[in-house]
Amino acid sequence: MSKRKSIPAKIRLEVFKRDRYTCQLCGKSPAKYPEVDLDVVELEIDHYQPISKDGNNSLANLQTLCRQCNRGKGNDESFNITIKDKIEDLLNKINPKILQALQSNKKVRIVANEVDYHELARLIGVSEQYRVEVIPNTLIGYRAGFSLGIYTIDDNGGAKVNFFLELK
């Protein structure tokens, strides 16, 4: 087992800045609560691979978590799911072709269920890796907008949202 060394203040600040002062598990950020005391969200530095399991203090092994998530995670590495992971999981759920298309085109047109779109927009709101641009129309019904872009796998016959997703 490695001996715990304190993380230098400069490294801590680099991690917070890289992660946009946002918890990488739940998306909470002090910036979202400017009208109240900043103690509402207390950010901490977490190790992907815990020191107790031979982790180190390198930037690649550190992430920003809020106090609540960090205490809940403890040294359980199975909780290392980031907002980026959640976005990619949701994109794969909508249609696995989206991530493939983003790698080559950087911008794709998508038709997704309204529920999936709103969850995606919420996650992207705390991430700087993607940009969403809604195409102003609502598509309703089974296979509505099927020929407009990468289409949702889960066609529930309900409302769809037609939008561009861009990789920054």
MODELLER restraints for C-alpha pairs under 7 A, 6 or more apart:
rsr = mdl.restraints
at = mdl.atoms
rsr.add(forms.Gaussian(group=physical.xy_distance, feature=features.Distance(at['CA:1:A'], at['CA:52:A']), mean=5.58, stdev=0.5))
rsr.add(forms.Gaussian(group=physical.xy_distance, feature=features.Distance(at['CA:1:A'], at['CA:53:A']), mean=6.40, stdev=0.5))
rsr.add(forms.Gaussian(group=physical.xy_distance, feature=features.Distance(at['CA:1:A'], at['CA:54:A']), mean=5.84, stdev=0.5))
rsr.add(forms.Gaussian(group=physical.xy_distance, feature=features.Distance(at['CA:2:A'], at['CA:51:A']), mean=6.06, stdev=0.5))
rsr.add(forms.Gaussian(group=physical.xy_distance, feature=features.Distance(at['CA:2:A'], at['CA:52:A']), mean=6.42, stdev=0.5))
rsr.add(forms.Gaussian(group=physical.xy_distance, feature=features.Distance(at['CA:2:A'], at['CA:54:A']), mean=5.44, stdev=0.5))
rsr.add(forms.Gaussian(group=physical.xy_distance, feature=features.Distance(at['CA:4:A'], at['CA:51:A']), mean=6.34, stdev=0.5))
rsr.add(forms.Gaussian(group=physical.xy_distance, feature=features.Distance(at['CA:7:A'], at['CA:57:A']), mean=6.35, stdev=0.5))
rsr.add(forms.Gaussian(group=physical.xy_distance, feature=features.Distance(at['CA:12:A'], at['CA:45:A']), mean=6.79, stdev=0.5))
rsr.add(forms.Gaussian(group=physical.xy_distance, feature=features.Distance(at['CA:15:A'], at['CA:59:A']), mean=6.78, stdev=0.5))
rsr.add(forms.Gaussian(group=physical.xy_distance, feature=features.Distance(at['CA:15:A'], at['CA:62:A']), mean=6.85, stdev=0.5))
rsr.add(forms.Gaussian(group=physical.xy_distance, feature=features.Distance(at['CA:15:A'], at['CA:63:A']), mean=6.29, stdev=0.5))
rsr.add(forms.Gaussian(group=physical.xy_distance, feature=features.Distance(at['CA:15:A'], at['CA:64:A']), mean=6.59, stdev=0.5))
rsr.add(forms.Gaussian(group=physical.xy_distance, feature=features.Distance(at['CA:16:A'], at['CA:64:A']), mean=6.01, stdev=0.5))
rsr.add(forms.Gaussian(group=physical.xy_distance, feature=features.Distance(at['CA:19:A'], at['CA:64:A']), mean=6.32, stdev=0.5))
rsr.add(forms.Gaussian(group=physical.xy_distance, feature=features.Distance(at['CA:21:A'], at['CA:29:A']), mean=6.00, stdev=0.5))
rsr.add(forms.Gaussian(group=physical.xy_distance, feature=features.Distance(at['CA:22:A'], at['CA:28:A']), mean=5.62, stdev=0.5))
rsr.add(forms.Gaussian(group=physical.xy_distance, feature=features.Distance(at['CA:22:A'], at['CA:29:A']), mean=4.56, stdev=0.5))
rsr.add(forms.Gaussian(group=physical.xy_distance, feature=features.Distance(at['CA:22:A'], at['CA:64:A']), mean=6.58, stdev=0.5))
rsr.add(forms.Gaussian(group=physical.xy_distance, feature=features.Distance(at['CA:23:A'], at['CA:29:A']), mean=6.39, stdev=0.5))
rsr.add(forms.Gaussian(group=physical.xy_distance, feature=features.Distance(at['CA:23:A'], at['CA:64:A']), mean=5.31, stdev=0.5))
rsr.add(forms.Gaussian(group=physical.xy_distance, feature=features.Distance(at['CA:23:A'], at['CA:65:A']), mean=4.16, stdev=0.5))
rsr.add(forms.Gaussian(group=physical.xy_distance, feature=features.Distance(at['CA:23:A'], at['CA:66:A']), mean=5.19, stdev=0.5))
rsr.add(forms.Gaussian(group=physical.xy_distance, feature=features.Distance(at['CA:24:A'], at['CA:63:A']), mean=6.96, stdev=0.5))
rsr.add(forms.Gaussian(group=physical.xy_distance, feature=features.Distance(at['CA:24:A'], at['CA:64:A']), mean=5.92, stdev=0.5))
rsr.add(forms.Gaussian(group=physical.xy_distance, feature=features.Distance(at['CA:24:A'], at['CA:65:A']), mean=5.71, stdev=0.5))
rsr.add(forms.Gaussian(group=physical.xy_distance, feature=features.Distance(at['CA:24:A'], at['CA:82:A']), mean=5.01, stdev=0.5))
rsr.add(forms.Gaussian(group=physical.xy_distance, feature=features.Distance(at['CA:24:A'], at['CA:83:A']), mean=5.56, stdev=0.5))
rsr.add(forms.Gaussian(group=physical.xy_distance, feature=features.Distance(at['CA:25:A'], at['CA:65:A']), mean=6.65, stdev=0.5))
rsr.add(forms.Gaussian(group=physical.xy_distance, feature=features.Distance(at['CA:25:A'], at['CA:69:A']), mean=6.95, stdev=0.5))
rsr.add(forms.Gaussian(group=physical.xy_distance, feature=features.Distance(at['CA:25:A'], at['CA:81:A']), mean=6.33, stdev=0.5))
rsr.add(forms.Gaussian(group=physical.xy_distance, feature=features.Distance(at['CA:25:A'], at['CA:82:A']), mean=5.29, stdev=0.5))
rsr.add(forms.Gaussian(group=physical.xy_distance, feature=features.Distance(at['CA:25:A'], at['CA:83:A']), mean=6.11, stdev=0.5))
rsr.add(forms.Gaussian(group=physical.xy_distance, feature=features.Distance(at['CA:27:A'], at['CA:126:A']), mean=5.99, stdev=0.5))
rsr.add(forms.Gaussian(group=physical.xy_distance, feature=features.Distance(at['CA:28:A'], at['CA:41:A']), mean=6.88, stdev=0.5))
rsr.add(forms.Gaussian(group=physical.xy_distance, feature=features.Distance(at['CA:29:A'], at['CA:41:A']), mean=6.24, stdev=0.5))
rsr.add(forms.Gaussian(group=physical.xy_distance, feature=features.Distance(at['CA:30:A'], at['CA:38:A']), mean=5.80, stdev=0.5))
rsr.add(forms.Gaussian(group=physical.xy_distance, feature=features.Distance(at['CA:30:A'], at['CA:41:A']), mean=5.33, stdev=0.5))
rsr.add(forms.Gaussian(group=physical.xy_distance, feature=features.Distance(at['CA:41:A'], at['CA:66:A']), mean=6.32, stdev=0.5))
rsr.add(forms.Gaussian(group=physical.xy_distance, feature=features.Distance(at['CA:42:A'], at['CA:66:A']), mean=5.52, stdev=0.5))
rsr.add(forms.Gaussian(group=physical.xy_distance, feature=features.Distance(at['CA:42:A'], at['CA:67:A']), mean=5.57, stdev=0.5))
rsr.add(forms.Gaussian(group=physical.xy_distance, feature=features.Distance(at['CA:43:A'], at['CA:64:A']), mean=6.56, stdev=0.5))
rsr.add(forms.Gaussian(group=physical.xy_distance, feature=features.Distance(at['CA:43:A'], at['CA:65:A']), mean=5.71, stdev=0.5))
rsr.add(forms.Gaussian(group=physical.xy_distance, feature=features.Distance(at['CA:43:A'], at['CA:66:A']), mean=4.31, stdev=0.5))
rsr.add(forms.Gaussian(group=physical.xy_distance, feature=features.Distance(at['CA:43:A'], at['CA:67:A']), mean=5.82, stdev=0.5))
rsr.add(forms.Gaussian(group=physical.xy_distance, feature=features.Distance(at['CA:44:A'], at['CA:64:A']), mean=5.83, stdev=0.5))
rsr.add(forms.Gaussian(group=physical.xy_distance, feature=features.Distance(at['CA:44:A'], at['CA:65:A']), mean=5.40, stdev=0.5))
rsr.add(forms.Gaussian(group=physical.xy_distance, feature=features.Distance(at['CA:44:A'], at['CA:66:A']), mean=5.76, stdev=0.5))
rsr.add(forms.Gaussian(group=physical.xy_distance, feature=features.Distance(at['CA:44:A'], at['CA:67:A']), mean=6.00, stdev=0.5))
rsr.add(forms.Gaussian(group=physical.xy_distance, feature=features.Distance(at['CA:45:A'], at['CA:62:A']), mean=6.47, stdev=0.5))
rsr.add(forms.Gaussian(group=physical.xy_distance, feature=features.Distance(at['CA:45:A'], at['CA:63:A']), mean=5.75, stdev=0.5))
rsr.add(forms.Gaussian(group=physical.xy_distance, feature=features.Distance(at['CA:45:A'], at['CA:64:A']), mean=4.93, stdev=0.5))
rsr.add(forms.Gaussian(group=physical.xy_distance, feature=features.Distance(at['CA:45:A'], at['CA:65:A']), mean=6.18, stdev=0.5))
rsr.add(forms.Gaussian(group=physical.xy_distance, feature=features.Distance(at['CA:46:A'], at['CA:62:A']), mean=5.54, stdev=0.5))
rsr.add(forms.Gaussian(group=physical.xy_distance, feature=features.Distance(at['CA:46:A'], at['CA:63:A']), mean=5.25, stdev=0.5))
rsr.add(forms.Gaussian(group=physical.xy_distance, feature=features.Distance(at['CA:46:A'], at['CA:64:A']), mean=6.09, stdev=0.5))
rsr.add(forms.Gaussian(group=physical.xy_distance, feature=features.Distance(at['CA:46:A'], at['CA:65:A']), mean=6.31, stdev=0.5))
rsr.add(forms.Gaussian(group=physical.xy_distance, feature=features.Distance(at['CA:46:A'], at['CA:70:A']), mean=6.67, stdev=0.5))
rsr.add(forms.Gaussian(group=physical.xy_distance, feature=features.Distance(at['CA:47:A'], at['CA:61:A']), mean=5.49, stdev=0.5))
rsr.add(forms.Gaussian(group=physical.xy_distance, feature=features.Distance(at['CA:47:A'], at['CA:62:A']), mean=4.65, stdev=0.5))
rsr.add(forms.Gaussian(group=physical.xy_distance, feature=features.Distance(at['CA:47:A'], at['CA:63:A']), mean=6.38, stdev=0.5))
rsr.add(forms.Gaussian(group=physical.xy_distance, feature=features.Distance(at['CA:48:A'], at['CA:61:A']), mean=5.21, stdev=0.5))
rsr.add(forms.Gaussian(group=physical.xy_distance, feature=features.Distance(at['CA:48:A'], at['CA:62:A']), mean=5.97, stdev=0.5))
rsr.add(forms.Gaussian(group=physical.xy_distance, feature=features.Distance(at['CA:48:A'], at['CA:63:A']), mean=6.99, stdev=0.5))
rsr.add(forms.Gaussian(group=physical.xy_distance, feature=features.Distance(at['CA:48:A'], at['CA:77:A']), mean=6.44, stdev=0.5))
rsr.add(forms.Gaussian(group=physical.xy_distance, feature=features.Distance(at['CA:48:A'], at['CA:80:A']), mean=6.35, stdev=0.5))
rsr.add(forms.Gaussian(group=physical.xy_distance, feature=features.Distance(at['CA:49:A'], at['CA:55:A']), mean=4.72, stdev=0.5))
rsr.add(forms.Gaussian(group=physical.xy_distance, feature=features.Distance(at['CA:49:A'], at['CA:61:A']), mean=6.40, stdev=0.5))
rsr.add(forms.Gaussian(group=physical.xy_distance, feature=features.Distance(at['CA:49:A'], at['CA:77:A']), mean=6.48, stdev=0.5))
rsr.add(forms.Gaussian(group=physical.xy_distance, feature=features.Distance(at['CA:50:A'], at['CA:75:A']), mean=5.66, stdev=0.5))
rsr.add(forms.Gaussian(group=physical.xy_distance, feature=features.Distance(at['CA:73:A'], at['CA:79:A']), mean=6.12, stdev=0.5))
rsr.add(forms.Gaussian(group=physical.xy_distance, feature=features.Distance(at['CA:83:A'], at['CA:123:A']), mean=6.75, stdev=0.5))
rsr.add(forms.Gaussian(group=physical.xy_distance, feature=features.Distance(at['CA:87:A'], at['CA:120:A']), mean=6.51, stdev=0.5))
rsr.add(forms.Gaussian(group=physical.xy_distance, feature=features.Distance(at['CA:87:A'], at['CA:123:A']), mean=6.44, stdev=0.5))
rsr.add(forms.Gaussian(group=physical.xy_distance, feature=features.Distance(at['CA:90:A'], at['CA:120:A']), mean=6.97, stdev=0.5))
rsr.add(forms.Gaussian(group=physical.xy_distance, feature=features.Distance(at['CA:91:A'], at['CA:98:A']), mean=6.46, stdev=0.5))
rsr.add(forms.Gaussian(group=physical.xy_distance, feature=features.Distance(at['CA:91:A'], at['CA:99:A']), mean=6.98, stdev=0.5))
rsr.add(forms.Gaussian(group=physical.xy_distance, feature=features.Distance(at['CA:94:A'], at['CA:112:A']), mean=6.58, stdev=0.5))
rsr.add(forms.Gaussian(group=physical.xy_distance, feature=features.Distance(at['CA:94:A'], at['CA:152:A']), mean=4.94, stdev=0.5))
rsr.add(forms.Gaussian(group=physical.xy_distance, feature=features.Distance(at['CA:94:A'], at['CA:153:A']), mean=5.68, stdev=0.5))
rsr.add(forms.Gaussian(group=physical.xy_distance, feature=features.Distance(at['CA:94:A'], at['CA:154:A']), mean=6.86, stdev=0.5))
rsr.add(forms.Gaussian(group=physical.xy_distance, feature=features.Distance(at['CA:95:A'], at['CA:151:A']), mean=6.93, stdev=0.5))
rsr.add(forms.Gaussian(group=physical.xy_distance, feature=features.Distance(at['CA:95:A'], at['CA:152:A']), mean=5.67, stdev=0.5))
rsr.add(forms.Gaussian(group=physical.xy_distance, feature=features.Distance(at['CA:95:A'], at['CA:153:A']), mean=5.65, stdev=0.5))
rsr.add(forms.Gaussian(group=physical.xy_distance, feature=features.Distance(at['CA:98:A'], at['CA:150:A']), mean=6.77, stdev=0.5))
rsr.add(forms.Gaussian(group=physical.xy_distance, feature=features.Distance(at['CA:101:A'], at['CA:108:A']), mean=6.69, stdev=0.5))
rsr.add(forms.Gaussian(group=physical.xy_distance, feature=features.Distance(at['CA:102:A'], at['CA:108:A']), mean=6.39, stdev=0.5))
rsr.add(forms.Gaussian(group=physical.xy_distance, feature=features.Distance(at['CA:102:A'], at['CA:167:A']), mean=6.56, stdev=0.5))
rsr.add(forms.Gaussian(group=physical.xy_distance, feature=features.Distance(at['CA:106:A'], at['CA:166:A']), mean=5.59, stdev=0.5))
rsr.add(forms.Gaussian(group=physical.xy_distance, feature=features.Distance(at['CA:106:A'], at['CA:167:A']), mean=5.00, stdev=0.5))
rsr.add(forms.Gaussian(group=physical.xy_distance, feature=features.Distance(at['CA:107:A'], at['CA:164:A']), mean=6.65, stdev=0.5))
rsr.add(forms.Gaussian(group=physical.xy_distance, feature=features.Distance(at['CA:107:A'], at['CA:165:A']), mean=5.58, stdev=0.5))
rsr.add(forms.Gaussian(group=physical.xy_distance, feature=features.Distance(at['CA:107:A'], at['CA:166:A']), mean=4.15, stdev=0.5))
rsr.add(forms.Gaussian(group=physical.xy_distance, feature=features.Distance(at['CA:107:A'], at['CA:167:A']), mean=6.23, stdev=0.5))
rsr.add(forms.Gaussian(group=physical.xy_distance, feature=features.Distance(at['CA:108:A'], at['CA:164:A']), mean=5.52, stdev=0.5))
rsr.add(forms.Gaussian(group=physical.xy_distance, feature=features.Distance(at['CA:108:A'], at['CA:165:A']), mean=5.44, stdev=0.5))
rsr.add(forms.Gaussian(group=physical.xy_distance, feature=features.Distance(at['CA:108:A'], at['CA:166:A']), mean=6.50, stdev=0.5))
rsr.add(forms.Gaussian(group=physical.xy_distance, feature=features.Distance(at['CA:109:A'], at['CA:149:A']), mean=4.84, stdev=0.5))
rsr.add(forms.Gaussian(group=physical.xy_distance, feature=features.Distance(at['CA:109:A'], at['CA:150:A']), mean=6.22, stdev=0.5))
rsr.add(forms.Gaussian(group=physical.xy_distance, feature=features.Distance(at['CA:109:A'], at['CA:163:A']), mean=5.74, stdev=0.5))
rsr.add(forms.Gaussian(group=physical.xy_distance, feature=features.Distance(at['CA:109:A'], at['CA:164:A']), mean=4.42, stdev=0.5))
rsr.add(forms.Gaussian(group=physical.xy_distance, feature=features.Distance(at['CA:109:A'], at['CA:165:A']), mean=6.42, stdev=0.5))
rsr.add(forms.Gaussian(group=physical.xy_distance, feature=features.Distance(at['CA:110:A'], at['CA:149:A']), mean=4.94, stdev=0.5))
rsr.add(forms.Gaussian(group=physical.xy_distance, feature=features.Distance(at['CA:110:A'], at['CA:150:A']), mean=4.71, stdev=0.5))
rsr.add(forms.Gaussian(group=physical.xy_distance, feature=features.Distance(at['CA:110:A'], at['CA:151:A']), mean=6.00, stdev=0.5))
rsr.add(forms.Gaussian(group=physical.xy_distance, feature=features.Distance(at['CA:110:A'], at['CA:162:A']), mean=5.83, stdev=0.5))
rsr.add(forms.Gaussian(group=physical.xy_distance, feature=features.Distance(at['CA:110:A'], at['CA:163:A']), mean=5.42, stdev=0.5))
rsr.add(forms.Gaussian(group=physical.xy_distance, feature=features.Distance(at['CA:110:A'], at['CA:164:A']), mean=6.06, stdev=0.5))
rsr.add(forms.Gaussian(group=physical.xy_distance, feature=features.Distance(at['CA:111:A'], at['CA:145:A']), mean=6.62, stdev=0.5))
rsr.add(forms.Gaussian(group=physical.xy_distance, feature=features.Distance(at['CA:111:A'], at['CA:149:A']), mean=6.11, stdev=0.5))
rsr.add(forms.Gaussian(group=physical.xy_distance, feature=features.Distance(at['CA:111:A'], at['CA:150:A']), mean=6.13, stdev=0.5))
rsr.add(forms.Gaussian(group=physical.xy_distance, feature=features.Distance(at['CA:111:A'], at['CA:151:A']), mean=4.91, stdev=0.5))
rsr.add(forms.Gaussian(group=physical.xy_distance, feature=features.Distance(at['CA:111:A'], at['CA:152:A']), mean=5.99, stdev=0.5))
rsr.add(forms.Gaussian(group=physical.xy_distance, feature=features.Distance(at['CA:111:A'], at['CA:160:A']), mean=6.25, stdev=0.5))
rsr.add(forms.Gaussian(group=physical.xy_distance, feature=features.Distance(at['CA:111:A'], at['CA:161:A']), mean=5.60, stdev=0.5))
rsr.add(forms.Gaussian(group=physical.xy_distance, feature=features.Distance(at['CA:111:A'], at['CA:162:A']), mean=4.54, stdev=0.5))
rsr.add(forms.Gaussian(group=physical.xy_distance, feature=features.Distance(at['CA:111:A'], at['CA:163:A']), mean=6.53, stdev=0.5))
rsr.add(forms.Gaussian(group=physical.xy_distance, feature=features.Distance(at['CA:112:A'], at['CA:151:A']), mean=6.38, stdev=0.5))
rsr.add(forms.Gaussian(group=physical.xy_distance, feature=features.Distance(at['CA:112:A'], at['CA:152:A']), mean=4.85, stdev=0.5))
rsr.add(forms.Gaussian(group=physical.xy_distance, feature=features.Distance(at['CA:112:A'], at['CA:160:A']), mean=5.30, stdev=0.5))
rsr.add(forms.Gaussian(group=physical.xy_distance, feature=features.Distance(at['CA:112:A'], at['CA:161:A']), mean=5.46, stdev=0.5))
rsr.add(forms.Gaussian(group=physical.xy_distance, feature=features.Distance(at['CA:112:A'], at['CA:162:A']), mean=6.73, stdev=0.5))
rsr.add(forms.Gaussian(group=physical.xy_distance, feature=features.Distance(at['CA:113:A'], at['CA:152:A']), mean=6.75, stdev=0.5))
rsr.add(forms.Gaussian(group=physical.xy_distance, feature=features.Distance(at['CA:113:A'], at['CA:159:A']), mean=6.19, stdev=0.5))
rsr.add(forms.Gaussian(group=physical.xy_distance, feature=features.Distance(at['CA:113:A'], at['CA:160:A']), mean=4.43, stdev=0.5))
rsr.add(forms.Gaussian(group=physical.xy_distance, feature=features.Distance(at['CA:113:A'], at['CA:161:A']), mean=6.23, stdev=0.5))
rsr.add(forms.Gaussian(group=physical.xy_distance, feature=features.Distance(at['CA:114:A'], at['CA:159:A']), mean=5.76, stdev=0.5))
rsr.add(forms.Gaussian(group=physical.xy_distance, feature=features.Distance(at['CA:114:A'], at['CA:160:A']), mean=5.04, stdev=0.5))
rsr.add(forms.Gaussian(group=physical.xy_distance, feature=features.Distance(at['CA:114:A'], at['CA:161:A']), mean=5.62, stdev=0.5))
rsr.add(forms.Gaussian(group=physical.xy_distance, feature=features.Distance(at['CA:117:A'], at['CA:161:A']), mean=6.73, stdev=0.5))
rsr.add(forms.Gaussian(group=physical.xy_distance, feature=features.Distance(at['CA:124:A'], at['CA:130:A']), mean=6.34, stdev=0.5))
rsr.add(forms.Gaussian(group=physical.xy_distance, feature=features.Distance(at['CA:129:A'], at['CA:167:A']), mean=6.06, stdev=0.5))
rsr.add(forms.Gaussian(group=physical.xy_distance, feature=features.Distance(at['CA:129:A'], at['CA:168:A']), mean=5.33, stdev=0.5))
rsr.add(forms.Gaussian(group=physical.xy_distance, feature=features.Distance(at['CA:130:A'], at['CA:165:A']), mean=6.81, stdev=0.5))
rsr.add(forms.Gaussian(group=physical.xy_distance, feature=features.Distance(at['CA:130:A'], at['CA:166:A']), mean=5.50, stdev=0.5))
rsr.add(forms.Gaussian(group=physical.xy_distance, feature=features.Distance(at['CA:130:A'], at['CA:167:A']), mean=4.68, stdev=0.5))
rsr.add(forms.Gaussian(group=physical.xy_distance, feature=features.Distance(at['CA:130:A'], at['CA:168:A']), mean=5.45, stdev=0.5))
rsr.add(forms.Gaussian(group=physical.xy_distance, feature=features.Distance(at['CA:131:A'], at['CA:165:A']), mean=5.83, stdev=0.5))
rsr.add(forms.Gaussian(group=physical.xy_distance, feature=features.Distance(at['CA:131:A'], at['CA:166:A']), mean=5.05, stdev=0.5))
rsr.add(forms.Gaussian(group=physical.xy_distance, feature=features.Distance(at['CA:131:A'], at['CA:167:A']), mean=6.55, stdev=0.5))
rsr.add(forms.Gaussian(group=physical.xy_distance, feature=features.Distance(at['CA:131:A'], at['CA:168:A']), mean=6.89, stdev=0.5))
rsr.add(forms.Gaussian(group=physical.xy_distance, feature=features.Distance(at['CA:132:A'], at['CA:163:A']), mean=6.85, stdev=0.5))
rsr.add(forms.Gaussian(group=physical.xy_distance, feature=features.Distance(at['CA:132:A'], at['CA:164:A']), mean=5.77, stdev=0.5))
rsr.add(forms.Gaussian(group=physical.xy_distance, feature=features.Distance(at['CA:132:A'], at['CA:165:A']), mean=4.78, stdev=0.5))
rsr.add(forms.Gaussian(group=physical.xy_distance, feature=features.Distance(at['CA:132:A'], at['CA:166:A']), mean=6.39, stdev=0.5))
rsr.add(forms.Gaussian(group=physical.xy_distance, feature=features.Distance(at['CA:133:A'], at['CA:163:A']), mean=5.56, stdev=0.5))
rsr.add(forms.Gaussian(group=physical.xy_distance, feature=features.Distance(at['CA:133:A'], at['CA:164:A']), mean=5.07, stdev=0.5))
rsr.add(forms.Gaussian(group=physical.xy_distance, feature=features.Distance(at['CA:133:A'], at['CA:165:A']), mean=6.57, stdev=0.5))
rsr.add(forms.Gaussian(group=physical.xy_distance, feature=features.Distance(at['CA:134:A'], at['CA:162:A']), mean=6.27, stdev=0.5))
rsr.add(forms.Gaussian(group=physical.xy_distance, feature=features.Distance(at['CA:134:A'], at['CA:163:A']), mean=4.20, stdev=0.5))
rsr.add(forms.Gaussian(group=physical.xy_distance, feature=features.Distance(at['CA:134:A'], at['CA:164:A']), mean=6.31, stdev=0.5))
rsr.add(forms.Gaussian(group=physical.xy_distance, feature=features.Distance(at['CA:135:A'], at['CA:162:A']), mean=5.52, stdev=0.5))
rsr.add(forms.Gaussian(group=physical.xy_distance, feature=features.Distance(at['CA:135:A'], at['CA:163:A']), mean=5.02, stdev=0.5))
rsr.add(forms.Gaussian(group=physical.xy_distance, feature=features.Distance(at['CA:138:A'], at['CA:159:A']), mean=6.73, stdev=0.5))
rsr.add(forms.Gaussian(group=physical.xy_distance, feature=features.Distance(at['CA:138:A'], at['CA:160:A']), mean=6.27, stdev=0.5))
rsr.add(forms.Gaussian(group=physical.xy_distance, feature=features.Distance(at['CA:138:A'], at['CA:161:A']), mean=5.81, stdev=0.5))
rsr.add(forms.Gaussian(group=physical.xy_distance, feature=features.Distance(at['CA:139:A'], at['CA:145:A']), mean=6.40, stdev=0.5))
rsr.add(forms.Gaussian(group=physical.xy_distance, feature=features.Distance(at['CA:139:A'], at['CA:159:A']), mean=5.61, stdev=0.5))
rsr.add(forms.Gaussian(group=physical.xy_distance, feature=features.Distance(at['CA:139:A'], at['CA:160:A']), mean=4.98, stdev=0.5))
rsr.add(forms.Gaussian(group=physical.xy_distance, feature=features.Distance(at['CA:139:A'], at['CA:161:A']), mean=6.35, stdev=0.5))
rsr.add(forms.Gaussian(group=physical.xy_distance, feature=features.Distance(at['CA:140:A'], at['CA:158:A']), mean=5.69, stdev=0.5))
rsr.add(forms.Gaussian(group=physical.xy_distance, feature=features.Distance(at['CA:140:A'], at['CA:159:A']), mean=4.23, stdev=0.5))
rsr.add(forms.Gaussian(group=physical.xy_distance, feature=features.Distance(at['CA:140:A'], at['CA:160:A']), mean=5.95, stdev=0.5))
rsr.add(forms.Gaussian(group=physical.xy_distance, feature=features.Distance(at['CA:141:A'], at['CA:157:A']), mean=4.35, stdev=0.5))
rsr.add(forms.Gaussian(group=physical.xy_distance, feature=features.Distance(at['CA:141:A'], at['CA:158:A']), mean=5.10, stdev=0.5))
rsr.add(forms.Gaussian(group=physical.xy_distance, feature=features.Distance(at['CA:141:A'], at['CA:159:A']), mean=6.16, stdev=0.5))
rsr.add(forms.Gaussian(group=physical.xy_distance, feature=features.Distance(at['CA:142:A'], at['CA:155:A']), mean=6.32, stdev=0.5))
rsr.add(forms.Gaussian(group=physical.xy_distance, feature=features.Distance(at['CA:142:A'], at['CA:156:A']), mean=6.74, stdev=0.5))
rsr.add(forms.Gaussian(group=physical.xy_distance, feature=features.Distance(at['CA:142:A'], at['CA:157:A']), mean=3.85, stdev=0.5))
rsr.add(forms.Gaussian(group=physical.xy_distance, feature=features.Distance(at['CA:142:A'], at['CA:158:A']), mean=6.82, stdev=0.5))
rsr.add(forms.Gaussian(group=physical.xy_distance, feature=features.Distance(at['CA:143:A'], at['CA:155:A']), mean=6.70, stdev=0.5))
